[in-house]
Amino acid sequence: MSTRSKRSLKAEAARRFAESAAPVIRQVQASGVASLRGIAAVLNARGVRTARGGRWAATQFGAVLARAERTIEMARSRREASDG
């Protein structure tokens, strides 16, 4: 398998993980926790694991959040383009 294919598979897996984690993240944010460190702490306390099965750190959470937001924005853009 080529390096490009491996990267593509990893990116797709990361996108899927971000999508699956998004509802939990939104729930934590809705509860009033706003900082990356605070959200990571709540996820760890709830036993929610990272894609690799580890504990959350603020930097990891920030990357997943950014990916989830990009995915949501891309889906919204596709819908608008197909509606227009």
Backbone as CSV, one residue per row, in Angstrom:
resi,resn,N_x,N_y,N_z,CA_x,CA_y,CA_z,C_x,C_y,C_z
1,MET,0.853,-1.182,0.000,0.000,0.000,0.000,0.896,1.241,0.000
2,SER,0.545,2.199,-0.816,1.355,3.406,-0.927,1.187,4.291,0.303
3,THR,2.139,5.171,0.496,2.087,6.119,1.613,0.861,7.002,1.513
4,ARG,0.537,7.403,0.282,-0.645,8.251,0.072,-1.915,7.517,0.491
5,SER,-2.016,6.233,0.138,-3.185,5.441,0.517,-3.290,5.300,2.024
6,LYS,-2.159,5.074,2.677,-2.158,4.956,4.136,-2.610,6.255,4.788
7,ARG,-2.121,7.376,4.273,-2.528,8.677,4.809,-4.012,8.904,4.609
8,SER,-4.492,8.522,3.447,-5.909,8.688,3.146,-6.768,7.847,4.098
9,LEU,-6.356,6.624,4.354,-7.089,5.766,5.284,-7.074,6.335,6.702
10,LYS,-5.920,6.845,7.120,-5.822,7.450,8.453,-6.700,8.687,8.564
11,ALA,-6.703,9.504,7.513,-7.528,10.713,7.523,-9.005,10.355,7.588
12,GLU,-9.411,9.327,6.860,-10.811,8.895,6.871,-11.195,8.357,8.244
13,ALA,-10.310,7.575,8.850,-10.582,7.052,10.193,-10.688,8.198,11.199
14,ALA,-9.826,9.194,11.067,-9.869,10.351,11.969,-11.162,11.134,11.783
15,ARG,-11.602,11.271,10.537,-12.858,11.974,10.269,-14.037,11.239,10.892
16,ARG,-14.067,9.926,10.718,-15.166,9.138,11.298,-15.170,9.226,12.823
17,PHE,-13.974,9.174,13.424,-13.894,9.277,14.877,-14.395,10.641,15.340
18,ALA,-13.984,11.696,14.651,-14.424,13.047,15.023,-15.932,13.168,14.922
19,GLU,-16.518,12.591,13.871,-17.976,12.626,13.733,-18.663,11.881,14.859
20,SER,-18.111,10.736,15.257,-18.748,9.957,16.320,-18.574,10.614,17.688
21,ALA,-17.481,11.344,17.870,-17.235,12.005,19.147,-17.982,13.330,19.274
22,ALA,-18.392,13.912,18.166,-19.007,15.239,18.173,-20.226,15.354,19.089
23,PRO,-21.171,14.400,19.087,-22.331,14.548,19.975,-21.949,14.595,21.461
24,VAL,-20.979,13.785,21.859,-20.533,13.783,23.259,-19.872,15.120,23.581
25,ILE,-19.062,15.601,22.659,-18.375,16.879,22.855,-19.384,18.012,22.990
26,ARG,-20.399,18.026,22.125,-21.429,19.075,22.205,-22.181,18.999,23.535
27,GLN,-22.442,17.795,24.006,-23.125,17.626,25.282,-22.289,18.211,26.426
28,VAL,-20.996,17.938,26.407,-20.112,18.477,27.448,-20.072,19.996,27.359
29,GLN,-19.961,20.530,26.148,-19.939,21.985,25.980,-21.253,22.609,26.448
30,ALA,-22.366,21.952,26.157,-23.672,22.474,26.568,-23.822,22.491,28.085
31,SER,-23.073,21.637,28.765,-23.147,21.609,30.231,-22.395,22.782,30.856
32,GLY,-21.705,23.575,30.008,-21.038,24.771,30.513,-19.525,24.680,30.551
33,VAL,-18.964,23.536,30.213,-17.511,23.394,30.194,-17.019,23.969,28.871
34,ALA,-16.118,24.938,28.935,-15.729,25.641,27.721,-14.271,25.438,27.326
35,SER,-13.376,25.241,28.280,-11.959,25.149,27.928,-11.617,23.766,27.388
36,LEU,-10.598,23.721,26.539,-10.148,22.442,26.001,-9.712,21.508,27.123
37,ARG,-8.990,22.053,28.088,-8.533,21.246,29.218,-9.714,20.715,30.023
38,GLY,-10.711,21.548,30.225,-11.887,21.135,30.983,-12.681,20.051,30.275
39,ILE,-12.839,20.201,28.973,-13.572,19.194,28.201,-12.812,17.877,28.191
40,ALA,-11.487,17.931,28.026,-10.676,16.717,28.066,-10.833,16.024,29.421
41,ALA,-10.861,16.797,30.500,-11.022,16.215,31.834,-12.378,15.522,31.978
42,VAL,-13.431,16.147,31.461,-14.767,15.545,31.533,-14.810,14.256,30.716
43,LEU,-14.248,14.274,29.519,-14.227,13.061,28.690,-13.494,11.934,29.405
44,ASN,-12.364,12.260,30.029,-11.619,11.246,30.781,-12.427,10.726,31.966
45,ALA,-13.106,11.624,32.681,-13.911,11.222,33.840,-15.068,10.315,33.430
46,ARG,-15.596,10.533,32.232,-16.702,9.707,31.730,-16.221,8.388,31.119
47,GLY,-14.921,8.245,31.010,-14.386,7.019,30.428,-14.383,6.998,28.913
48,VAL,-14.573,8.157,28.295,-14.537,8.245,26.832,-13.070,8.215,26.416
49,ARG,-12.723,7.297,25.547,-11.335,7.131,25.123,-11.080,7.781,23.767
50,THR,-9.817,8.076,23.511,-9.420,8.625,22.222,-9.513,7.536,21.163
51,ALA,-9.270,7.888,19.925,-9.325,6.921,18.825,-8.349,5.769,19.041
52,ARG,-7.248,6.038,19.702,-6.250,4.993,19.967,-6.439,4.341,21.332
53,GLY,-7.517,4.696,22.017,-7.818,4.059,23.296,-7.193,4.704,24.516
54,GLY,-6.597,5.863,24.336,-5.933,6.533,25.443,-6.809,7.563,26.136
55,ARG,-6.173,8.312,27.009,-6.850,9.385,27.730,-6.690,10.677,26.940
56,TRP,-7.647,11.582,27.128,-7.660,12.844,26.409,-6.691,13.849,27.009
57,ALA,-6.079,14.638,26.140,-5.309,15.826,26.510,-5.932,16.983,25.741
58,ALA,-5.738,18.187,26.226,-6.345,19.362,25.597,-5.953,19.469,24.121
59,THR,-4.699,19.199,23.794,-4.261,19.324,22.402,-4.955,18.302,21.505
60,GLN,-5.122,17.078,21.990,-5.826,16.066,21.208,-7.268,16.488,20.987
61,PHE,-7.883,16.937,22.042,-9.278,17.339,21.936,-9.433,18.483,20.947
62,GLY,-8.537,19.442,20.999,-8.599,20.572,20.078,-8.515,20.120,18.627
63,ALA,-7.656,19.147,18.335,-7.516,18.633,16.975,-8.793,17.914,16.524
64,VAL,-9.384,17.118,17.404,-10.619,16.407,17.063,-11.753,17.400,16.852
65,LEU,-11.833,18.405,17.703,-12.872,19.419,17.568,-12.732,20.163,16.235
66,ALA,-11.515,20.544,15.891,-11.289,21.254,14.625,-11.683,20.367,13.441
67,ARG,-11.329,19.085,13.494,-11.685,18.173,12.403,-13.197,18.018,12.298
68,ALA,-13.864,17.882,13.439,-15.326,17.737,13.436,-15.987,18.984,12.851
69,GLU,-15.493,20.157,13.221,-16.062,21.398,12.697,-15.848,21.518,11.190
70,ARG,-14.662,21.107,10.696,-14.407,21.139,9.248,-15.341,20.185,8.515
71,THR,-15.559,19.009,9.103,-16.435,18.018,8.480,-17.865,18.540,8.400
72,ILE,-18.327,19.154,9.462,-19.677,19.716,9.489,-19.801,20.826,8.454
73,GLU,-18.805,21.680,8.365,-18.833,22.783,7.405,-18.813,22.268,5.968
74,MET,-18.024,21.231,5.695,-17.991,20.670,4.346,-19.343,20.071,3.982
75,ALA,-19.984,19.384,4.914,-21.303,18.797,4.652,-22.326,19.895,4.389
76,ARG,-22.252,20.973,5.163,-23.172,22.097,4.977,-22.962,22.730,3.600
77,SER,-21.727,22.895,3.189,-21.427,23.478,1.881,-21.949,22.603,0.752
78,ARG,-21.794,21.280,0.898,-22.309,20.364,-0.127,-23.821,20.455,-0.239
79,ARG,-24.506,20.530,0.914,-25.967,20.652,0.894,-26.401,21.925,0.207
80,GLU,-25.739,23.034,0.539,-26.083,24.316,-0.065,-25.825,24.301,-1.565
81,ALA,-24.747,23.661,-1.995,-24.443,23.590,-3.419,-25.468,22.742,-4.160
82,SER,-25.929,21.681,-3.531,-26.917,20.835,-4.207,-28.306,21.475,-4.192
83,ASP,-28.580,22.331,-3.202,-29.858,23.035,-3.144,-29.917,24.208,-4.109
84,GLY,-28.751,24.765,-4.407,-28.689,26.002,-5.190,-28.612,25.742,-6.606
